[in-house]
Amino acid sequence: MRKTLYSVITGTGSYLPSRVVKNEEFTTAAFYDAAGTLLTKSGAEIVERFAQITDIQERRYAADDQVTSDLAFLAAQDALSSCGADPEQLDYILVAHNFGDVQADNKRSEFVPSLAARVKHKLGIENPHTIAYDLPFGCPGWLQVLIQADYYLRSGDAKRVLVIGAEVLSRVCDPHDRDSMLYADGAGAVLLEARESDVPVGILAHATRSDTIQAAHLLRMGASYNPAYVGEELFLKMEGRKLYEYALKTVPQAIKDCLDKAGVPLSDMHRLLLHQANGKMDDAILKRLYSLYGQSEIPEHVMPMTISWLGNSSVATLPTLFDLLLKNKLEGKGIEPNQTIVFASVGAGMNCNAVIYRMPE
């Protein structure tokens, strides 16, 4: 039987910043609405309602002397060391992010050189044929570079690709916007390698969609909601209700389409690793997915979550979650050989994507 070339994850890593920021730290904040009106509810009430809606209790922030490329480098180191890979043998380093490096004392984004180039430099890689570049694609960015890596590997253009998602959102969120409590910092990485197999393994299928006519600006940059804010920074802003509606409409269908493309029934999905954007939204997406199959019973532990203690770290949520599961760092949850994993994400663009992945033996 002729063997087929598949993309298989052989190493994983992540970096969780040491600074833990609990919800209680926001109770003294002065929050405004989009019209610039000071919210009259107490800080405690606002924070309690936020936790009820999102499930977030705490999140991680980078240290003042760290930037996104530092976090990406640490996650990359972890991934390479997890499998003993030689960095000089990498064909590509692909980094997903959205804001470049943002210093603690200078909130302007730095994109030159690319974060991937900075990571390659920090890793000390001399090989000129290790190609390093970035992809800004909203929260689905890490999954999109995973898809790009799959094309490189299955075409024979590459044998080893390092795929990283890193973000420091704490420096681009408006301190006077309730949504600032959503955002967190972190990084995750995987090493993908080409592997011949006579049975399907690794990445089995993927799908992506972009909806820009009506949804392009649901996530955007804008001025502080506080009319008296001193500074010219632009902060991350979102249309929360419309974003929720978009995600609920597109993500379940994208997952189903991808499962159908791979010829995998829903019953074979052992884990759904969904971008950790909002706990209640993710629950609704899961429920809608099963309803597309006419099912109301959802298996326990099918969708592991980290958002309650890690918040929303954008492109870092999925690779971080996968790494923690593989290394049995989430109590009562893990991933076993031969299981089918579904990755899915949604975010600025608006973009949505999904990947079906079968664990090797």
C-alpha positions as CSV (number, residue, x, y, z in Angstrom):
1,M,0.0,0.0,0.0
2,R,1.3,3.4,-1.0
3,K,1.9,5.7,2.0
4,T,0.6,9.2,2.3
5,L,2.5,12.2,3.7
6,Y,0.8,13.7,6.8
7,S,1.6,16.6,9.1
8,V,2.1,15.4,12.7
9,I,2.8,17.3,15.9
10,T,5.9,16.0,17.5
11,G,6.6,18.6,20.2
12,T,4.6,21.1,22.2
13,G,5.4,24.0,24.5
14,S,3.8,27.0,26.2
15,Y,4.7,29.9,28.4
16,L,2.4,31.3,31.1
17,P,3.5,34.6,32.5
18,S,4.0,34.5,36.3
19,R,1.9,37.6,37.1
20,V,-1.6,36.5,38.1
21,V,-4.3,39.3,37.8
22,K,-7.5,38.4,39.6
23,N,-10.9,40.0,38.9
24,E,-10.8,41.8,42.3
25,E,-8.0,44.1,40.9
26,F,-10.6,45.7,38.5
27,T,-13.2,46.7,41.2
28,T,-11.6,50.1,41.6
29,A,-11.5,50.9,37.8
30,A,-13.6,53.7,36.3
31,F,-15.4,52.1,33.4
32,Y,-17.2,54.0,30.6
33,D,-19.5,52.9,27.9
34,A,-18.9,53.4,24.2
35,A,-20.7,56.8,24.3
36,G,-18.2,58.0,26.9
37,T,-20.6,57.8,29.9
38,L,-19.3,56.7,33.3
39,L,-21.0,53.5,34.4
40,T,-22.9,54.1,37.6
41,K,-22.8,50.5,38.9
42,S,-20.2,49.7,41.6
43,G,-16.9,48.1,40.5
44,A,-17.8,45.0,42.4
45,E,-21.2,44.7,40.6
46,I,-19.5,45.2,37.2
47,V,-16.8,42.6,37.9
48,E,-19.3,40.1,39.3
49,R,-21.5,40.4,36.2
50,F,-18.4,40.1,33.9
51,A,-17.4,36.8,35.6
52,Q,-21.0,35.4,35.2
53,I,-20.9,36.2,31.5
54,T,-17.4,35.0,30.6
55,D,-16.4,32.5,33.4
56,I,-13.1,34.4,33.8
57,Q,-11.8,34.7,37.3
58,E,-8.2,35.6,36.6
59,R,-5.7,36.0,33.9
60,R,-1.9,36.2,33.3
61,Y,0.1,39.4,32.4
62,A,3.6,39.6,31.0
63,A,6.3,41.1,33.2
64,D,7.3,44.7,32.4
65,D,10.6,43.7,30.9
66,Q,8.9,41.1,28.5
67,V,7.4,41.6,25.1
68,T,5.5,39.2,22.8
69,S,8.6,37.9,21.0
70,D,10.1,37.0,24.4
71,L,7.0,34.9,25.3
72,A,7.1,33.3,21.8
73,F,10.8,32.4,22.3
74,L,10.1,30.8,25.6
75,A,7.2,28.7,24.2
76,A,9.4,27.7,21.3
77,Q,12.2,26.6,23.6
78,D,9.7,24.5,25.5
79,A,8.3,22.9,22.3
80,L,11.8,22.1,20.9
81,S,13.1,20.7,24.2
82,S,9.9,18.5,24.6
83,C,11.1,16.4,21.7
84,G,14.8,17.1,21.6
85,A,14.6,18.8,18.2
86,D,17.5,20.6,16.7
87,P,16.5,24.2,15.9
88,E,19.0,24.3,13.0
89,Q,16.9,21.6,11.2
90,L,13.8,23.8,11.1
91,D,12.5,24.8,7.6
92,Y,10.1,27.4,8.8
93,I,9.3,29.4,11.9
94,L,5.8,30.8,11.7
95,V,4.5,33.2,14.3
96,A,0.9,34.3,14.7
97,H,0.2,37.5,16.6
98,N,-1.7,40.8,16.1
99,F,0.2,43.6,17.7
100,G,3.9,43.0,17.4
101,D,6.1,43.8,20.3
102,V,4.6,46.4,22.6
103,Q,6.8,47.7,25.4
104,A,5.4,48.4,28.8
105,D,6.5,52.0,28.7
106,N,5.9,52.7,25.0
107,K,2.6,51.3,23.6
108,R,3.6,51.6,19.9
109,S,3.6,48.3,18.1
110,E,7.0,47.1,16.8
111,F,6.8,44.9,13.7
112,V,10.3,45.3,12.3
113,P,12.0,42.9,12.3
114,S,9.2,40.4,12.3
115,L,8.6,38.5,15.6
116,A,9.5,35.3,13.8
117,A,12.9,36.8,12.9
118,R,13.3,37.8,16.6
119,V,12.5,34.3,17.7
120,K,15.0,32.8,15.3
121,H,17.6,35.2,16.6
122,K,16.9,34.4,20.2
123,L,17.1,30.7,19.4
124,G,20.5,31.3,17.9
125,I,19.7,29.6,14.6
126,E,22.3,30.2,11.9
127,N,20.7,28.2,9.1
128,P,19.7,30.7,6.4
129,H,17.2,28.3,5.0
130,T,15.1,28.4,8.2
131,I,12.5,30.9,6.9
132,A,10.8,33.0,9.5
133,Y,7.7,35.2,9.1
134,D,4.6,36.4,10.8
135,L,0.8,36.1,10.2
136,P,-1.7,38.6,11.7
137,F,-5.1,36.9,11.4
138,G,-7.0,37.8,14.5
139,C,-7.5,35.2,17.2
140,P,-7.6,32.3,14.6
141,G,-4.0,33.2,13.6
142,W,-2.2,30.3,15.2
143,L,-4.6,27.8,13.6
144,Q,-4.1,29.5,10.3
145,V,-0.3,29.2,10.4
146,L,-0.8,25.6,11.4
147,I,-2.8,25.2,8.1
148,Q,0.0,26.9,6.2
149,A,2.5,24.6,7.7
150,D,0.4,21.6,6.6
151,Y,0.6,22.8,3.0
152,Y,4.4,23.1,3.2
153,L,4.8,19.7,4.8
154,R,2.4,17.7,2.5
155,S,3.9,19.4,-0.6
156,G,7.4,18.2,0.3
157,D,8.6,21.7,0.6
158,A,9.4,21.3,4.3
159,K,10.1,18.6,6.8
160,R,9.9,20.5,10.1
161,V,7.9,23.7,10.9
162,L,7.7,25.5,14.2
163,V,4.3,27.1,14.7
164,I,3.9,29.7,17.5
165,G,1.1,31.8,18.8
166,A,2.0,34.7,21.1
167,E,0.3,37.8,22.4
168,V,0.5,40.5,25.0
169,L,-3.0,41.9,25.0
170,S,-2.7,43.6,28.4
171,R,-0.9,46.5,26.7
172,V,-3.5,47.2,24.0
173,C,-6.7,47.1,26.1
174,D,-8.5,50.2,27.3
175,P,-8.3,50.4,31.1
176,H,-11.7,52.2,31.0
177,D,-13.5,49.5,29.0
178,R,-15.1,46.5,30.7
179,D,-13.9,44.3,27.9
180,S,-10.3,44.9,29.1
181,M,-11.0,42.2,31.7
182,L,-11.2,39.6,28.9
183,Y,-7.7,40.0,27.7
184,A,-4.5,38.1,28.8
185,D,-0.9,37.4,27.8
186,G,0.7,34.1,26.9
187,A,2.4,31.9,24.2
188,G,2.1,28.4,22.8
189,A,4.0,26.5,20.2
190,V,4.1,23.2,18.3
191,L,6.6,21.5,16.1
192,L,5.1,19.9,13.0
193,E,6.9,17.2,11.0
194,A,6.1,15.4,7.8
195,R,5.4,11.7,8.3
196,E,4.6,9.0,5.9
197,S,1.7,6.7,7.0
198,D,-0.6,4.1,5.4
199,V,-3.4,5.1,7.9
200,P,-4.7,8.7,8.3
201,V,-2.8,10.5,11.1
202,G,-2.0,14.1,12.1
203,I,-3.9,16.8,10.2
204,L,-6.8,15.2,8.3
205,A,-8.6,18.3,7.1
206,H,-9.0,22.0,7.6
207,A,-11.3,24.9,6.6
208,T,-11.2,28.7,6.8
209,R,-13.6,31.5,6.1
210,S,-13.4,35.3,6.1
211,D,-16.4,37.5,6.3
212,T,-15.5,41.2,5.8
213,I,-18.5,42.9,4.2
214,Q,-20.5,43.3,7.4
215,A,-18.2,41.9,10.0
216,A,-14.7,43.4,9.3
217,H,-15.0,46.0,12.1
218,L,-16.6,43.9,14.9
219,L,-13.1,43.9,16.3
220,R,-11.0,47.1,15.7
221,M,-8.8,49.7,17.2
222,G,-10.2,52.9,18.8
223,A,-9.7,55.6,21.4
224,S,-10.3,55.1,25.1
225,Y,-13.9,55.2,26.2
226,N,-12.9,57.8,28.8
227,P,-13.4,61.2,27.2
228,A,-10.8,62.7,29.6
229,Y,-8.1,60.1,28.9
230,V,-4.7,61.7,28.3
231,G,-2.9,60.0,25.5
232,E,-3.2,59.1,21.8
233,E,-3.1,55.3,22.1
234,L,-5.5,53.2,20.2
235,F,-7.0,50.3,22.1
236,L,-8.7,47.0,21.1
237,K,-12.4,47.5,20.8
238,M,-15.2,45.0,20.0
239,E,-18.9,44.8,19.2
240,G,-19.6,42.1,21.8
241,R,-23.2,41.2,20.9
242,K,-22.6,41.1,17.2
243,L,-19.4,39.1,17.6
244,Y,-21.2,36.6,19.7
245,E,-23.9,36.2,17.0
246,Y,-21.3,35.8,14.3
247,A,-19.4,33.2,16.2
248,L,-22.6,31.2,17.0
249,K,-23.6,31.3,13.4
250,T,-20.3,30.4,11.8
251,V,-18.1,28.3,14.1
252,P,-20.4,25.3,14.6
253,Q,-21.0,25.0,10.9
254,A,-17.3,25.4,10.1
255,I,-16.5,22.5,12.5
256,K,-19.2,20.3,10.9
257,D,-18.0,21.1,7.4
258,C,-14.5,20.2,8.4
259,L,-15.6,17.0,10.1
260,D,-17.5,16.0,7.0
261,K,-14.5,16.9,4.8
262,A,-12.4,14.5,6.8
263,G,-15.1,11.8,6.8
264,V,-15.1,11.9,10.6
265,P,-18.4,11.5,12.5
266,L,-19.1,13.7,15.5
267,S,-19.1,10.7,17.8
268,D,-15.4,10.3,16.9
269,M,-14.5,13.8,18.2
270,H,-12.8,13.1,21.5
271,R,-11.8,16.7,22.3
272,L,-12.9,20.0,20.9
273,L,-10.2,22.6,21.5
274,L,-12.1,25.9,21.0
275,H,-10.5,29.3,21.2
276,Q,-10.9,30.5,24.8
277,A,-12.7,33.8,24.1
278,N,-15.7,33.7,26.4
279,G,-16.8,30.7,28.5
280,K,-20.5,31.2,27.9
281,M,-20.0,31.8,24.2
282,D,-18.0,28.6,23.9
283,D,-20.7,26.6,25.7
284,A,-23.3,28.0,23.2
285,I,-21.0,27.1,20.2
286,L,-20.7,23.5,21.6
287,K,-24.4,23.2,22.1
288,R,-25.1,24.5,18.6
289,L,-22.6,22.1,17.1
290,Y,-24.4,19.1,18.6
291,S,-27.7,20.4,17.6
292,L,-26.6,20.5,13.9
293,Y,-26.3,16.7,14.2
294,G,-29.7,16.5,16.0
295,Q,-28.1,15.6,19.3
296,S,-28.8,17.2,22.7
297,E,-26.6,15.0,24.8
298,I,-23.0,16.3,25.0
299,P,-20.2,14.0,26.3
300,E,-18.6,15.2,29.5
301,H,-15.1,16.7,29.2
302,V,-15.3,16.9,25.4
303,M,-14.4,20.7,25.5
304,P,-11.7,21.3,28.1
305,M,-11.4,25.0,29.2
306,T,-8.7,27.2,30.6
307,I,-10.4,30.6,30.3
308,S,-11.4,30.8,34.0
309,W,-7.7,31.1,35.1
310,L,-5.9,32.1,31.9
311,G,-8.4,34.5,30.3
312,N,-8.3,35.2,26.5
313,S,-4.8,35.3,25.2
314,S,-5.9,35.4,21.5
315,V,-3.6,33.3,19.3
316,A,-2.0,31.7,22.3
317,T,-5.1,30.0,23.7
318,L,-5.2,26.9,21.5
319,P,-1.5,25.9,21.5
320,T,-1.4,26.6,25.2
321,L,-4.4,24.4,25.9
322,F,-3.1,21.6,23.7
323,D,0.3,21.7,25.4
324,L,-1.3,21.6,28.9
325,L,-3.5,18.6,27.9
326,L,-0.7,16.6,26.3
327,K,1.5,17.1,29.4
328,N,-1.4,16.2,31.8
329,K,-1.4,19.6,33.5
330,L,-5.2,19.9,33.5
331,E,-6.7,17.9,36.3
332,G,-8.9,15.0,35.1
333,K,-8.3,15.8,31.4
334,G,-5.8,14.6,28.8
335,I,-5.3,13.3,25.3
336,E,-4.6,9.7,24.3
337,P,-3.1,8.1,21.2
338,N,-5.4,7.6,18.2
339,Q,-7.9,10.1,19.5
340,T,-9.4,12.7,17.2
341,I,-9.0,16.3,18.2
342,V,-10.9,19.2,16.6
343,F,-9.3,22.7,16.8
344,A,-11.5,25.7,16.0
345,S,-11.2,29.5,16.4
346,V,-12.9,32.8,15.5
347,G,-11.8,36.4,15.7
348,A,-10.9,39.7,14.1
349,G,-11.4,39.8,10.3
350,M,-13.9,38.4,11.0
351,N,-12.2,35.0,10.4
352,C,-13.1,31.5,11.4
353,N,-11.2,28.2,10.9
354,A,-11.1,24.6,12.0
355,V,-8.7,21.7,11.8
356,I,-9.3,18.0,12.3
357,Y,-6.3,16.2,13.9
358,R,-5.8,12.5,14.7
359,M,-3.3,11.7,17.4
360,P,-0.5,9.3,16.4
361,E,-0.1,6.0,18.2
